[in-house]
Amino acid sequence: MAQEVRGVIAPGKDEPVRIETIVVPDPGPGEAVVRVQACGVCHTDLHYKQGGINDDFPFLLGHEAAGVVESVGDDVTDVQPGDFVILNWRAVCGHCRACLRGRPWYCFDTHNATQKMTLTDGTELSPALGIGAFAEKTLVAAGQCTKVDPAVAPEVAGLLGCGVMAGIGAAINTGNVGRGDSVAVIGCGGVGDAAIAGSRLAGAAKIIAVDIDDRKLETARSMGATHTVNSRTTDPVEAIRDLTGGFGADVVIEAVGRPETYKQAFYARDLAGTVVLVGVPTPDMKIELPLLDVFGRGGALKSSWYGDCLPSRDFPMLIDLHLQGRLDLGAFVTETIALDEVEKAFERMHRGDVLRSVVVL
């Protein structure tokens, strides 16, 4: 039987979000209903609100979430009611060419719930990244539920659902940061700070944080940065080279998603070094590089989508590291808020006042 719950929707482009009654259907085959306990306020949700993803309004916002499985549909065996889970927005199919080649983190046919959640008048909602977790309950594909140790706090666990996983994965999975490496991270928001934390976890010897905001650089140090560079007043390429014996960093992670910062990353790496783009550009952005420089510098230019993560592998491992005291996920939580404070949280995010606001239900 369908349930009615409260949820936060974006009704139209740049309109303030509002709380509405959401109708959540019973789970069908391959689906699960999850009682949401916490959901981070991610910049991607703001992109949805602003119409930067698509114009399929109204959106049910929220995707960086953790909660408890309430019910499952037919043929669901991986999770069951009562399981504590982190929601992910890339449920792998197991059948596409990437999955069959043993590379499920590249799955080309990820999926979401088949049924739609609606408003009480029947208006269909578009859940952000196929999740829609700024709600008391949400309907997802069962493959979007990853079981983890229930000892972890929900407001901490949910962060792995998007931004923190993207940053840690950019360092560990995509950049292959190893012991003794030098790493530079350009852009020290939530994703960039997670890349710093991931680099420290991987054993990097030198971690250089680059940003234009001294507040963010201070936070980056607390996450594990060994050096900081304010690129508003200092040429970051020269600064990174100076800090690495004149060579450049082994791995440079660009967590901004702009042509100018990507060029900085490209020229700030060592010969045969690696550039990882995890910042999300807009469709109109273009970059021009001398092809000879691309050839002559060697190495690798990579993009990192969701930190090249495999949720079933990475989420439980990172939660275990957190519970062991080896990865401080709680450091990413600036504040906890209620559902009706999401609009104000977007404003604080835009000003750079928070690392992460987390809705607790």
DAQUI-V864137 format. One line per field, one symbol per residue. phi: phi as a letter, one per 30 degrees, with the letter a starting at -180 (. if undefined). burial: I if it has 16 or more other C-alpha atoms within 10 Angstrom, else O. A space follows every 10 residues. Layout:
BEGIN
phi=???
burial=???
END
This chain:
BEGIN
phi=.dccbdaccc daeidedbdb dcccdddcei cbccddcaad ccdddddeed idcacdddcc djacbbacdc abddidbdbb ejddbcdbcb dddibddddd cibddcecbd bbdddcdbdd djddccdehi bicdadbbcb deddccdbdd dddedddddd dadddedddd dddddhebei dcbcbcjcdd dddddddddd ddjedbbccb accdddddde dddkdcbbbd ddcbdddddd dedbiicjdd bcccccibed dddedddccd eidbcbccdc dcdddbbbbd dddddddiib cbcbciihdc edcddddddd ddddicbddd ddddacbced cddddddddd didbdacbdc c
burial=OOOIOOIIII IIIOOOIOII IIIIIIIIII IIIIIIIIII IIOIIIOIII IOIOOOIIII IIIIIIIIII IIIOOIOOII OOIIIIIIII IIIIOIOIIO OOOIIIIIII IIIOIIIIIO OOOIIIIIII IIIIIIIIII IIIIIIIIIO OOIIIIIIII IIIIIIIIII IIIIIOIIOO IIIIIIIIII IIIIIIIIII IIOIOIIIII IIIOOIIOII IOIIIIIIII IOOOOIIIII IOIIOOIIII IIIIIIIIOO IIIIIIIIII IOIIIIIIIO OOOOOOOOOO OOOOOOOOII OOIIIIIIII IIOIIIOIII OIOOOOIIIO OIIOOIIOIO OIIOIIOOIO OOOIIIIIII I
END
